[in-house]
Amino acid sequence: MKNIVTPTRSSCRLPVRLPEQTGGNDEAAGSSDIFNNLLDDRSNRTEPMLVEIERRLAQAGIESPRLEAQLLLALATHVRRVDVMRGALPVLCREQLLELESLVSRREKRVPLAYLRGYQEFYGIEFKVAPAVLIPRPETEILVDIALQRTCPQSNARIADIGTGSGCIAISIARHRDQLQVIATDLSMDALKIAQHNVNHILSTSSIHLLQADLLSEFATGSLDGIVANLPYVSPGEKERLQPEIRTYEPDTALYAGPDGLSLIRRLIGQAAIVLRPGGWIALEVGCGQSDSVSGMLEDRGFSAVFREKDLAGIERCVGGIKPS
Ligand SMILES: C[S@@+](CC[C@H](N)C(=O)[O-])C[C@H]1O[C@@H](n2cnc3c(N)ncnc32)[C@H](O)[C@@H]1O
């Protein structure tokens, strides 16, 4: 299977020239703290750079400034983090110093690290991400586990991932169950373009059909065997409590859903009661404290064997049920 969404390597060969030997556009670097500090430092050794980046990230309120300093330095220099940790960096070239300054100043403004790197790992796979899609979260892997538990390797069942975003859930399922017919939908065409890129680069043969649709509006009665969905579930009142990375940079259309955060999930459950075949199942990611309400919605719509799954923090994160035969 192909997996080419790791950052590309620079054509800049290392070790390279010292900054003052590169000539050219010095003004471009004039505003750069890191660059200015390093112009006088002929060695631009790893540790002083890390200390300076760590200081700036800590001042910006980043939770793990040392770790992120290492990751940003690795990103700017196209090496692995382990090489940064070993202090095995060659002298940085001018382009790398400028790139480093740009990355650090965007991270200081709380641009999510995953958007800076351009990818995020989910279910052991690297997914391309961009500001058009939610960054995949580890707790969402539970939905993949549930889908894999409910389908055997030879199953050719028809499963829909509603609100696919980067495609992380649908693609992870399809990678482990290549006979399934997986349909991944999203309202956002920009998100679907990212999902298509991920399908093309992660799956060798694509059994995923991508579809622009409002929830289950395009599906016929009794046409699905299973539904997974991580839909928006944040209420507008919770917005101010979100981290700046989420509040400012992740798409509103991937976060908010009506006054109680449950308007999309409520509507989806109503549609699922019709679109699932008898005996078909649904599994939904929910926010902290929403599992009782969502279980109640499923029961009200006639679903049986309603289940809840906790995440690693002990929060009931997934709720689902079966449409009676
Ligand atoms: C919370 S994100 C989840 C993305 C991805 N499934 C994941 O788990 O990382 C929710 C996604 O639902 C999509 N969405 C919002 N409203 C929708 C609707 N009415 N119909 C289909 N998709 C919708 C958003 O565009 C967004 O990509």
The ligand as an SDF file (V2000), in Angstrom:
LIG
                    3D

 27 29  0  0  0  0  0  0  0  0999 V2000
  -16.1650   16.4340   13.4070 C   0  0  0  0  0  0  0  0  0  0  0  0
  -15.7770   16.4380   11.6800 S   0  0  0  0  0  0  0  0  0  0  0  0
  -15.2520   14.7440   11.5240 C   0  0  0  0  0  0  0  0  0  0  0  0
  -14.3180   14.4860   10.3870 C   0  0  0  0  0  0  0  0  0  0  0  0
  -13.7630   13.0540   10.3690 C   0  0  0  0  0  0  0  0  0  0  0  0
  -14.8260   12.0840   10.2160 N   0  0  0  0  0  0  0  0  0  0  0  0
  -12.9730   12.7730   11.6340 C   0  0  0  0  0  0  0  0  0  0  0  0
  -13.4670   12.0040   12.4640 O   0  0  0  0  0  0  0  0  0  0  0  0
  -11.8700   13.2990   11.7910 O   0  0  0  0  0  0  0  0  0  0  0  0
  -17.3890   16.4890   11.0190 C   0  0  0  0  0  0  0  0  0  0  0  0
  -17.5030   16.4980    9.5050 C   0  0  0  0  0  0  0  0  0  0  0  0
  -18.9180   16.5020    9.1960 O   0  0  0  0  0  0  0  0  0  0  0  0
  -19.1250   17.3350    8.0750 C   0  0  0  0  0  0  0  0  0  0  0  0
  -20.5200   17.7800    8.0820 N   0  0  0  0  0  0  0  0  0  0  0  0
  -21.0770   18.8000    8.7690 C   0  0  0  0  0  0  0  0  0  0  0  0
  -22.3850   18.8710    8.5210 N   0  0  0  0  0  0  0  0  0  0  0  0
  -22.6820   17.8630    7.6560 C   0  0  0  0  0  0  0  0  0  0  0  0
  -23.8890   17.4210    7.0280 C   0  0  0  0  0  0  0  0  0  0  0  0
  -25.0470   18.0260    7.2390 N   0  0  0  0  0  0  0  0  0  0  0  0
  -23.8110   16.3570    6.2050 N   0  0  0  0  0  0  0  0  0  0  0  0
  -22.6290   15.7260    5.9800 C   0  0  0  0  0  0  0  0  0  0  0  0
  -21.4670   16.1060    6.5410 N   0  0  0  0  0  0  0  0  0  0  0  0
  -21.4930   17.1630    7.3750 C   0  0  0  0  0  0  0  0  0  0  0  0
  -18.0930   18.4370    8.2400 C   0  0  0  0  0  0  0  0  0  0  0  0
  -17.8290   19.0740    7.0020 O   0  0  0  0  0  0  0  0  0  0  0  0
  -16.9150   17.6870    8.8130 C   0  0  0  0  0  0  0  0  0  0  0  0
  -16.0310   17.2610    7.7950 O   0  0  0  0  0  0  0  0  0  0  0  0
  1  2  1  0
  2  3  1  0
  2 10  1  0
  3  4  1  0
  4  5  1  0
  5  6  1  0
  5  7  1  0
  7  8  2  0
  7  9  1  0
 10 11  1  0
 11 12  1  0
 11 26  1  0
 12 13  1  0
 13 14  1  0
 13 24  1  0
 14 15  1  0
 14 23  1  0
 15 16  2  0
 16 17  1  0
 17 18  1  0
 17 23  2  0
 18 19  1  0
 18 20  2  0
 20 21  1  0
 21 22  2  0
 22 23  1  0
 24 25  1  0
 24 26  1  0
 26 27  1  0
M  CHG  2   2   1   9  -1
M  END
$$$$
